[in-house]
């Protein structure tokens, strides 16, 4: 699957929109519904960002990630996070070979797509090792850096209802994720379709529709997409409004937020808006594209205070009020 030679960037954006349709059609053979979740995951993949999927057990978080890895011609590894998992279990470690020389034995992080299952079940030390790899795209063992393969994409899952035996991710580490994607229960009809499909004999003939080289090409293309000054200013202004006690903060933010989003949120809003525009066949993002992905970018970067929790004001309510 070599990279197609597009005659111009405009043609390449059309190619990206077509690639998105093909990808979501293939994923749709296995995953019933969840179109917004699939769109968000593919958007973060093309934007070269990582995603955190948050939902109760049984909502096909793991199935979604393994299906995505199946339709992409990429190396995939799943790491089940547990309370006794050590950093070397995921990064790899040095071992003595037959000639008594130290040799680096690569851990499961050395793949293109990593499914970090139940990331909040492992101690902070192991979480930190994963998050360093996400940020630096390399791991350091015995002072020697080892570069991870490209593209490198982490999809972590988190179960929000179990608090016992979990280690919630601190805000600084949550900031490493481009998107925080909530998974909700399926509709009544979707659940009927899921049960019908999963309780009979299943055969899904999934095709590989994109190579790592093509993904890296489209990631580079997203950076090239032009953005109007007013749209860029809108994205930055949206983020600055989330910071309580500053001149742009709204009354709702001052009342209900104890901590706002940092500059990384502005960068991800622009990347996400560019990608959202491209997969919809547009050559430049507008304000609607920023709003379409704002919830995924901001919901884990703003911290509600006790008043918001007591009054049942969610992150989504606050973000919507900023529009």
N, C-alpha and C positions, 0 to 999 in steps of 0.2 A: 504494500500500500504506500506508494511513493507520493510525495506532495505534488498536487496538481499545479501546473504552471498557469496561474491566472494572468491575463493580459494587463489588468489594472487592479488597484485596491478596491474599486467599486465592484468589479467582478468577483473579487475575493470575498467581499462582504456578502454578496448574493450566495456564494459557495458556502459560507458559514451558516447562513439561514437555512439552506438546503440540508447541510450536515446535521443541524439541530433537529430538523423534521425527521430525518432518517433515524437519528439516535433515539428520539422520543418514541417513534413508532416501534422500534425494536424492543425498547424497554417496556412499552405498553403490552407486549405479548405476554409478559410475566406479571407486571405490576398493574393491578386494577385501580383506576382512579389516581389519586395523589399527583395530579398533573402539575400543581404549583410546586410541590416538593421536587419533582423530577426537573422542572425548569430551573429551580434555584440551584440544585446540585450541579447541573450542566453549566449554568452561568458562572458559578465559582470555579469550576474546572477550567473553562476558557479564560477566566480572569486570573488564573494562576494563584488562586487562594484556597484555603482549607475550610471545611464546613463541619459544624457540630449539629447532629440531628438529635432533637430532644423529643421524647415521647414515651408513653407507657409501654410495657411489654406487649408483644404480639401485633405491632403495627407494621411489620415487614421492613424494619430499618435495615437489618442485616441482609435480607433478601434483595432490597433495593441496591445496596452497595455492590453485592456480588454480581447482580445482573448488569450493572453499569460496567463493571470490570470485564464481564464476559463479552459485551458488545464492543469494547475498546480493545485493541490488540496490545494490551499492556500486561506487565507482570503484576500480580495481585497477591497480597498477603493479609491474613486476618490475625490480629492479636487479641486474645481474650484477656482483658485486664482483671487481675485478681489481687487481693490484699498482700499476697506473698511474692508478687512479681518484682524482680530486681531490675535496675537500669541495664545491666549487662545482658539480661534475657531478651531485651529488645534491640539494643545497639550492636551486640556481639562482644566477643572478648578475645584476648590473646591466649593462644594455647601453644604448648611445646610440641613441635613435630618430631619425626623419627630421628632427625639429625640434631636434635636438641637446640633448634632455633625457634624463637618466638614467631608465630604466624597468626595473623588476624583472621578470626573465624567470624564471618558476617552474620549479623542477627536478622530477624524478619523485617527490620526497617528498610533493608536494601531491596526495595521493590518500587514500582511506579505508583501503585494505588495501595494505601494502607487503610484497612478497616480497624480502627481502635475501638473495640467493642467494650462498652461500659467503662469509659475512661475515668469516671468518678469512683470506681471501685478499687483503684490502686493508690498506694501512698504517694505523697508529694514528690519524693525523690525520683520515682519512675515517671510520673507526669512531667517533671522538669526535663528529663532526658528526651522524651518525645517532643516536648515543646521547643527544645533547643534545635532538634533536627528539623522541625517545621520552619523555624525562623532562619536558620543558617544554611539549610539544605545540605548539612554535613553532620557527622558525629565525631567526637573526639574521644579516643581511647588511648590511655597511657601517654597523653600529650600529643598524639599524632592525629591530625584531622583526616577523615575518610569521607570523600564526597559521595552523596547519594545519587542514584540514577535520575535522569531527566526524562519526561516530566515527573515531578514528585507531588503527590496529592494525598492529604490525610482527610479521611472522613471518620469522625469520632461519633459514637453514640452515647447518650446519657439518659438514664432513667430518672425522671424528676420526682417519683413518689417514694422511693425507698431512701430513708435517711440513715438507717442503722448500717454500720459497716461501710459507709461511703465517705469520700474525701472530696467535698465540693471544690471545683476549680476556682482559684482566686481571680479577681477581676483582671489583674495584669496578664494572667495566662489566658483567660477567655479572649483577651484583645488580639491574640495570635490568630484566632479564627475569623475569616472574612465574614462568614454567614453563620447565624444561629437559626436553624430551620425547625420550627415546631411541627410535629406530626399529630394530626387530630384523628379521632375515630372516623371510620368510613361511613358514608350514608347508608341507609337501610338497603337500597338497591345494590350498592357497591358490595355490601357485606354478603348479600345473597350470591352475587357473581363470584366473589372470592371463595365462598364455601363450596359452590358448585365446581369451580375449577380445581380446588385443592383436595376434594374428596373423591375425585375420579382419577383415572389413569392420565397422567400429564406427559406430553412430549412437546417441548419448546425447542424449535430449531432456530437458535439465535445465530445471526451472522455477525462476523467482525466487521464493523463499519468504519473504524478510524484507527490509524496508527499513532504512536507517540510522536513521530515526526510531524504529522498533520496537526496534532493538538498544539505542539510548540509553535508551528507556523501561525495558527489562529490566535494563540496567546500574544504573539508579536503584533499581529494585525490589530487586535483590540487596542494596543497602546497607540497605534497610528491613527485611530479614528479621531477626527477633529471634534471638539466640543465648544459650543458657543460660550462666550464670556459670561452671559447672564445665567446660563445653566450651571456653570462651574461655581459662580458666586452663590447660586441658590443652594447647591450641595454644601458648601462651606458654611453658609448662614444657618442651614438646618442643624448642622452639628454644633455650631457655636450657641444656638438657642437652648441646647440641652444642658448648658453649664450654669448651675445656680449661682446667684450672686454676681453675675457679669451683666454688662449693659444690654446684651441682646436677650437675656433669659426672660421667658414669659412668666406670668403670675403662677401658672400651673406648675411650671418647672421649679420655681422658687419654693412653692408649697410642698411639692411631693417628691423632689429629687434631692439626694444628698451628694451625688457625684455624677458628672456628665461625661460625654464621649470625648476622646482625644483626637489629634490630627489624623491618626491612622484611619479613623472612621470616614473622614472626608476623602481620603485617597480611595478607599474601597467603594464609597458611594459613586465616585467618578468612574472607576473601573466597571462596577456593576451596571451602571446606567449605560455606558458604552456598549457592553455586551448585550444588555437587554434590548437596546435599539437594534443591534446587528442581527440578533436572532429573529427579530420582527421585521427584518428587511429594510430597516432605516439606516441611512448613512451617517447620521449624527444624532446624539441623544437630545431629548427635550426634558422639560421639568417632570412630565408624567413618568419618564423612565427612571428618574431619581426617586420619585415617590413609590414606584413599583417595587423597588428593592430596599427602600429605607428601613422597613421593619426588620428585615433579616440582618442588616448591618448594625442597627442601633439597639435592638432589644437586649443584647447582652453587654452593652457598653454603658448603659445608664443604670444607676443604683437607686432604687426607690427607698424612701425613708419609712419610718414606722407609721406615719400618718397615712401615707398612700396604702400601705398594707391593711391598716385598720379600716379604711374607707373603701377597700376593694378596687382601688385604681390600679389598672395594669400598665405595664410598659407600653403596650399597644395603644391604650387610650391616650397616653401622654404624647407618643410619637404622632398619632393622628391629629392631635390638637395643634401640632407645630406646622402642619400643612396650611 
